[in-house]
Amino acid sequence: MTVIKQKSVSSDRYAKNVRKYINGKDALARGGWNIEYSERWFSKMDRTRKVFHHDEPSRAGAKNVILLHQILAFLPEECSCNGGKMTPDACLAYAEQWLAKHYPHQQVILALHEESDKAGKRYAVHMAINRTDLLTGKRCETGGRHGKYERASWVRELDKDWNLAQLEKGKKNSKIRDRQPRDTEKEIIGRGEYSYKNNLRELIHLAINEGHPKNMEQFKKLLASWGVDIFIKNNRVYATDLDIKEAGNPKCTFNLTRLDGRFAVKQLEAAFKNNVLEAERALPYERRCEIYIQRLKKAYSAWVEQAKASKGVAYNLFPKFIAPKCDEDLLEDPAVRDELLARRGYAREIRNRYAGAVPDAGDDRVRAAGQAHSGSAVSRQMDDRVVDRGDFSRGDTPR
């Protein structure tokens, strides 16, 4: 289940921290909802509040909440950095739907971060939501005491639409964060003694990072040469330490996801895919161009089927065609560049043909505040770690 957190911003110190975090260099992507992102977004929101007299408390003696700081933190297993389906672009699309349904007339600035700790990585979207409702001219509600239960309910509904895991009562939210060495094993390692479980973990890391297997068969073959038998059962990967087995220890077979969350099937497949891409970069330039064009055509064909199935969906929610990431030097090849531009052009035509209309939510008060109402799509600014540079060289701005 996606985790939703909210804090009301009323102090200058907290407002400064939110502004600093969103504008910081570590953000993978930024965007604006009913406001275009720039480093001066906070000043623009402040002007809007002054137009509607929301720059002061609603009543004497009360704190003036100027922003809502909300965080959508995605389950580590479902993030693409751990082999899940929630890519950075998908996380932003999820946030768009959240805003479209619950904050359609607010000014919002978003920043996507890859957060990490000792337990692993995940994506989180931080949102600074201006209190002023541009349509009604009123302050949006902060939610009060029961707000967190209401927001949790909203998230469950959206997770269901996205086919994401639901939190089960009495169970931990993330399994990845519970897949670290146990206390007994940590004590053994801390004393500098041999731990066959830790040895197995290190062998698998070595196989992935140094052996560069491109598929499961190569992975199995490499580890077999090191005395480890790999097999798959019920979509789970298991490893047997053959030396321990020969020594007569029955506890020699382990579910790899229990040894380390990065050894789940999806994570291993993601590592294999990355090794394939690395191997391709060593090929002659012409061959790399051919392979990319083939991958581009395959991705486009799959998207066309998805687009046909989405006929009638609102334009801002209609799936976008995301081209496979292209190495910068390949964009210099005319064939690659022409094919990329052509597929994107075809995709825009199909989207215009099949997508439903977007309602106009603007009014005179929005214009009086000096803000251009952007409809319902987040205007994004993403760096090269998220999408290929071509997304912006063609001037494809959200509508």
C-alpha positions, 0 to 999 in steps of 0.5 A: 500500500502506498503511504500518505503523510501530511503536515500543515505548514504554518511556520516560516522555518518549516516553509523554508525547509519544504522549499529547500527540499523541493528545489534541492539538487537530489530531486529526480523530477519536478512538476507543477499543477495549476502552476509552472515549476520554477525556483520562485514557485513559493513567491507565486503561491504567496501572491495567490494567497494575498489576492484571496486574503489567505496570507493572514489567519482566518480568525484572531489568535489562530495559526495561518496554515499556508501550505499542506506538505503531503508525501506519497511514499510507494512500497519498495517492492513496487518501485522500479529501483527494486524491480517493481512496476512503479517507474519514476514516470508512473509515480508522477502519473499516480500523483497526477490522479491523486491531485485531479481527484482531491485537489483539482483547483489548488496550486501544487508543486511536486518533487520526486525523490529516490529515498534510501536507508539501510533497509533499501530504496523507494520512490516518494513524491513530495507535494507542496499544496497551496491552501487557496482553492482557485475555483471557489476562492476559499481555503481547502480543508486540512482534514483535521483529526479524521483527515488521515483516515480519510486520506488513507481511504483515498489511497486504498481506492487509488492503489486498487485502480493501479493494482498495487498491494493493499496493506493487510492488518497485522502485517508489515507494509514492506517485506524488503525492509524485513529481509536483512541478516537476523540478530544471531547472524549479525552477532556471528558476522560481528565476531568475525566468524564464518557465516554460511548464510552471509557467504551465500549472500556475498556469492550471489552479489558477486555473481550479479555485480561481477559475473554480469549474467544476462539471464537466469540460465547464465546466473544458475551456471555461474553459481553452480561453478561456485558450489551453489545450486539455484532453482525456482519454485512457485515463482520464488528463487531458492539457493542450496549451498552444496558444501554445507549439504555435503557436510550433513547440515539440512539447513542449506537451502534458502529462499533468496528473498529472505536472504536479501530483498534484492534477490527476488525474481523481479529484481534479478530480472531487472539486473539481467536486463541492465547487464544486457544493456551494458553488453550492448554498449560494447557493440559497434555503433551501427549494431547498437542503433539497429537494436535500439530501433527494434526495441523502440518499435516493440515498445510502440506496438505494445503502447498502441494496444494499450491506447486502443484499450483506453479509448475514451479515457480523459486526456490527462489520464490517457497513457503516454507513450514512453520511448525506451531510454536512448543513450545520448550518442545514439541520438546523433544517428539520423535513423534513430532520431527520425524513428524516434520522432516519427513514433512520438508523432504517431503516438500524439495523433493516436492520443488525440484521436482516442482520448476524451476531452478535458473539462476547463476548470478556469474562472475569472478569479484564477485569471485575477490571481495571475495564474494560468490554469493548466487543466489537469496535467502536471508539467514535468521537468525530469533529468536524464536519470528518469527519461531520455533527453528526447522527451523535451527536445521535441517540445512535448509539453503536458496539456 
